[in-house]
C-alpha cells in the first residue's frame, strides 16, 4: 500500500503528538518482490509496523534497521536481496557506504527491495520560565535550532528541557516539578552562590538536586543576555545528544532456522525450548523449528 490518506493521517497524528517513528518507503522493487515503489509504512519505537513494505521476512529486516536508525537519527537506504554482496551473515549488514546498507535476506523469494528509512524524531521541547532578557533571548534563538520552545516553565510534563530564568520569581515549584519528573535537562539561571542556595532549599532528594544545572549554560565567557542564552542552548544540545547516545541498542536475536537477525518486539514470533527463548523472523521459521525439535 502506498501512503494513502489513512497512513498520511496517522503520520500527521504521530508528528502532532511528538511520537518518534521511522517512515519506510519502497523506492525500488525487483520481481517477484511483493512490494512496489511507493509502498510506505511507519515503524514505531516498540517495533510495531503500520503499513506495508513487503512480506514478513522483508518486514523483519526493515524492523531491525528502522529501530537502529531511530536511535541514530540518520536516514538510510536499505537494500535487501537474497544474497547481498558484502553481507557475511544472513540478515546482518555489511558496512554503511554513502548512506546505503546492503543486507542479505535468505527468505526473499528471489526479489530485491530498496527501502528508504527516514527517522522522524520530534523536535526537542524546551519550557522556559521567566519574563527576563535571558528568557526572551532563549525564546528568540530556540526556533532557529528547530526546537519547540514555550514560555511556560511549569509545563514540564512533556518537556525535554526546562530553563528557569525568572530571577527569583516562582523558581522552587518549577525546579521541583522538573527534577521530580526526570526531565533530561533542568537549568537555573543564577549566580553560583544564589543558585546553590536555591537548590539546597528545595524539597528534593540528593540525586534530584544534583540534576539541576546552575548556573545554567556552558562557560563561554558570556556577558550579554543573548550570549548567556547561547551558552544555555549549547548545554541543552550537549545534554540531549548525550541522552540519545545513552539510549540502549534495540534488542535483537538471531533466528536459529534461517540465521536472520530479528528485532525483539511485542509481535516477534518466538518459542521456548530447553529453558531458552528463541526468536524468529516469521511464524514459518518458528513452525520449522518446532518440527525439527
VODREN-815548 format. One record per residue (C-alpha): x, y, z. Coordinates in steps of 0.001 Angstrom, whole numbers, plus 500000, padded with zeros to 6 digits. Each point is the difference from the previous one (the first is absolute). Layout:
N
XYZ ...
//
This chain:
293
500000500000500000 501246503468499206 499745502838502476 496226500293499655 497793502421501927 499778497748503063 503770499626500327 500591503674499274 497541500857502760 501797497607502351 503335501660499202 498465503410500708 498633498750503334 503352498564501063 501745503243499078 497465502136501837 500278497819503118 503816500154499935 500310496215499567 503288498806498424 499689497653497042 501697498925496780 498364500513496609 500925497108497700 499404500463496274 500670497471497249 501969501769497262 500913496981497872 498674496458499730 501099497139497751 497555497192499380 498819497766501495 500068502315503025 496493500596501345 500587503694500649 499962502760497391 501663503414499783 498029502457502081 498832497456502570 500417501589503402 499919499055503675 500839501540503351 502081498200502611 499418501040503611 502503499850502846 498459496769501312 500684498301496653 496397499969498813 499488500665496284 497016501710498419 499735499879496244 501709497708497486 503548499783498645 500195496274499235 499285496545501394 500785498786503486 503667499283499251 500662503413498454 498019501541502833 502282498340502549 503071501579498395 498302503393499732 499057499864503684 503594499340501123 501553502745497902 497193502510500628 500463499729503762 503726500567499564 499428503110497881 497480501276502539 502742499853502614 502691501567497790 497733502587498395 501634499441496599 498053499071496867 500951496826498145 499424498369496635 499466496321500799 500735497496497211 498560496543500607 500735497026497757 500329496205500336 503786500331499950 501211503565500348 503710500365499251 502058500859503041 497539498592502533 501827497202501818 497025498556501826 496307499816499069 498143502982501329 503162501738501182 501135503112498125 503287500790498366 501474503476500383 497943503133499480 501309501716496881 498721503392498882 496876499611502108 499127496573498574 500045496583501636 499780496569498331 498430497139501941 499638496367498951 496531498597500579 499835496268499178 496246499970500423 499346502213496974 498620498038497041 502572501308497544 498877503621500078 501900503057501116 498880503129501813 501440503436500660 498279501776502848 500726503515501229 499877500239503795 499401503500501334 500090500362503799 497653502740501162 500786500959503564 497931502827501486 501642503369500459 501337500416503555 497485501786502188 501420502699502266 497956501733502702 501269503397501162 498827501712503181 500449503735500316 499425503298498247 503609501156500088 502512500989497305 501629496547500134 496632498225499811 498965502142497029 503304499269498265 499444496270500475 496541500282498480 501451501935497048 502993497722499292 498410496614500628 497873499790496832 503138500485497879 501133496611501330 496665498438499104 499100499723503682 496449500252501311 500393502686502675 497126501136502173 499980502875502528 498663497874502820 502524498510502404 497288498170501901 498897497963496946 502561497271500610 498006496824499395 501098499540496389 503095502231500010 503503498850499143 501534503028501701 498865502578502541 501779503305500527 499086502183502978 501081503561499237 497635502030502171 502542501611502346 498401498674503184 496327499933499015 498214496654500433 503234498034499598 499481497275502586 496738498497498623 501313499808496442 503380498541500992 498406497478502347 497467498837497425 502629499685497257 502481498102502171 497349497588501279 498720499409496459 503450498867498882 500342502649497283 503319499379498178 501149503607500454 499083502362502828 501818503329500184 499817502938502410 501282503414498965 501661501418503107 503383500846501443 501933497019501386 499336501079503601 496282500722499608 499427496984497780 501580497655502528 497867501477502791 496782499642497974 500697496376499103 501019499088503555 496669501306501307 497861497910497629 497974497057501300 501887497486497869 502256497013500464 503750500405499634 499873498317496585 497207502300498807 501860503117501154 503155498844498219 498129499992496698 499329503756500112 502651501972498137 500821503371501463 501257502354498776 498308498729496848 502148499952496873 503504499006498965 502859502385500696 500649502162496938 500660503279501790 496418501108499338 499005503445501225 496954501204498073 496547498338500235 500399498721496449 503393498468500741 498672498348503160 497083498583498000 502428498558497456 502023498361502781 496831498458501466 498842498681496642 503462498513499429 499716498182503337 496518498759499090 501271498694496652 502873498140501679 497704498581502662 497366498736497570 502628498554497644 501582498130502914 496593498650501002 499448498707496451 503385498263499913 499217498417503360 496802498432498675 500322496208499972 500506498190496722 496797498416498699 499738496408501183 500612497438497271 500553496275499585 501040497543497296 497326497761498509 501360496451500581 498352498749496789 500922502515497289 502752501902501824 498373503399499582 500423502682502631 496572501020501290 498861502750502324 498432498847503243 496616501712500046 496612499240501486 498832498171496881 503262498196499107 499331496230499771 501840497933502622 500177496561501541 501371498715503292 502185496904499956 502452498587502494 499482502902502370 500959502495497279 497875502316497884 500617500108496249 498747502750497691 499024499634496356 499556502195496944 496583498504499264 497573497317501196 501199497661497236 503516499857501458 498555499459503456 497907497075498702 503033498460498269 501950500285503247 497213498277501931 499807497204497433 503758499429500139 499994499959503787 
//
